[in-house]
Amino acid sequence: MSLNSSQFHDLIDTLQEQLEDLFDESELDLDIENQGGILTIIFTNGSQLIFSRQEPLKQLWLAARSGGFHFDYLHTEQRWYCATEQLYLDAMLNKIFAEQAEVALDFPPL
């Protein structure tokens, strides 16, 4: 089942809200910017995570210090998945936070 544009934008909007809430609740010293559908997380060391929507491909793209990652939404599991890394978004964020922020966060399934 493929996403239509409205479903895709709703999923991304919901995800970005979830992420903002998680980052706020983490009590980490992060700057969070959400502009034009692009969510940017800025760590105290200056590194960033950038979440952007790629509507033509119906993908979530994540840019991190370790590279760029493309996530597809899996309807059967209701989660975002990066096929090249074989990781769900939450596992990827656990890994990236350990690398970039040097903290362990336990993200729920995303």
C-alpha positions as MATLAB code, in Angstrom:
seq = 'MSLNSSQFHDLIDTLQEQLEDLFDESELDLDIENQGGILTIIFTNGSQLIFSRQEPLKQLWLAARSGGFHFDYLHTEQRWYCATEQLYLDAMLNKIFAEQAEVALDFPPL';
ca = [
       0.000    0.000    0.000;
       1.534    3.314   -1.014;
       0.990    6.588    0.767;
      -0.852    9.457   -0.815;
       0.513   12.961   -0.243;
      -1.872   13.764    2.573;
      -1.079   10.553    4.469;
       2.646   11.095    3.971;
       2.556   14.657    5.317;
       0.400   13.589    8.271;
       2.907   10.834    9.140;
       5.886   13.193    8.915;
       4.123   15.921   10.916;
       3.224   13.411   13.635;
       6.763   12.022   13.676;
       8.325   15.469   13.957;
       6.016   16.321   16.864;
       6.953   13.040   18.585;
      10.636   13.753   18.085;
      10.361   17.304   19.404;
       8.560   15.999   22.510;
      11.194   13.286   23.032;
      14.044   15.774   22.688;
      12.334   18.237   25.057;
      11.774   15.489   27.635;
      15.370   14.238   27.337;
      16.643   17.255   29.292;
      19.628   17.384   26.948;
      20.922   20.802   25.985;
      19.679   20.801   22.384;
      18.477   23.533   20.068;
      15.425   22.477   18.093;
      14.280   24.268   14.947;
      11.282   23.297   12.853;
      10.940   25.403    9.740;
       9.228   24.615    6.466;
       8.810   20.954    7.372;
      12.505   20.523    8.172;
      13.350   19.574   11.747;
      16.894   20.445   12.817;
      18.465   19.314   16.075;
      21.645   21.140   17.078;
      23.878   19.561   19.715;
      26.099   21.558   22.076;
      29.163   20.382   20.113;
      27.743   22.092   17.004;
      26.828   18.915   15.140;
      23.324   18.605   13.753;
      20.601   16.164   12.801;
      18.353   17.272    9.972;
      15.050   15.527    9.270;
      13.463   16.400    5.944;
      10.549   15.077    3.960;
      11.021   13.957    0.383;
       7.487   13.970   -0.968;
       8.188   12.665   -4.495;
       9.768    9.538   -2.986;
       7.513    9.448    0.112;
      10.638    9.184    2.241;
      12.006   10.705    5.402;
      15.621   11.770    4.979;
      17.976   12.125    7.900;
      21.297   13.927    7.656;
      23.788   13.268   10.441;
      27.521   13.600   10.922;
      27.876    9.940    9.909;
      26.002   10.399    6.616;
      22.628   10.669    4.959;
      19.905    8.079    5.459;
      16.618    7.478    3.656;
      13.641    5.958    5.465;
      10.518    4.401    3.998;
       7.345    3.979    6.002;
       6.451    0.323    6.501;
       2.666    0.053    6.828;
       2.732   -3.462    8.242;
       4.947   -2.372   11.120;
       3.928    1.287   11.262;
       7.577    2.326   11.512;
      10.204    4.136    9.456;
      12.917    1.846    8.045;
      16.267    2.489    6.342;
      16.893   -0.437    3.987;
      20.551    0.412    3.299;
      21.418    0.341    7.012;
      18.779   -2.285    7.852;
      17.710   -0.213   10.847;
      14.474    1.322   12.030;
      14.509    5.037   12.746;
      14.565    4.549   16.527;
      17.623    2.236   16.340;
      19.361    4.687   14.002;
      18.685    7.565   16.412;
      20.017    5.528   19.347;
      23.220    4.986   17.359;
      23.520    8.597   16.174;
      22.919   10.060   19.635;
      25.640    7.840   21.060;
      28.026    9.044   18.329;
      27.143   12.739   18.108;
      25.970   13.621   21.599;
      27.821   10.891   23.458;
      24.667   10.057   25.402;
      22.460    7.006   25.430;
      18.836    7.698   24.702;
      16.298    4.938   24.375;
      13.937    5.927   21.598;
      10.563    4.181   21.390;
       9.590    2.484   18.104;
       9.329    5.177   15.419;
];
